[in-house]
């Protein structure tokens, strides 16, 4: 199993367009990429974070069975087409998306669905 932690940054002033676009991406990945086992898109809670992250940061947490499945997501038409439509909402550099990424190999842990409060 391979996971990734990725950070992107929204161009200031584009939050109202970027957040719905990111939600669209997550919905489409869930619907059309059964080989993606976890795909979470998060924005920071600045208060209480140490060090305080920039408020335009976006953090992705994703999981796939193996590197080939991750590459299929990254290079597939769904992600590439989405990026072509929305790239201008995010910081770029060297001709593409400006990104920080770390691939991880799971050693232990679990993912639990949120409690319903019962």
Buried (B, 14 or more C-beta within 10 A) or exposed (E): EBBBEBBBBBBEEBBEBBBEBBEEBBEBBEEEBEBBBEBEBEBBEEEEEEEEBEEBBBBBBBBBEEEEBBEBBBEBEBBEEBBEEBEEBBBBEEEEBEBEEEEEEEEEEEEEEEEEEE
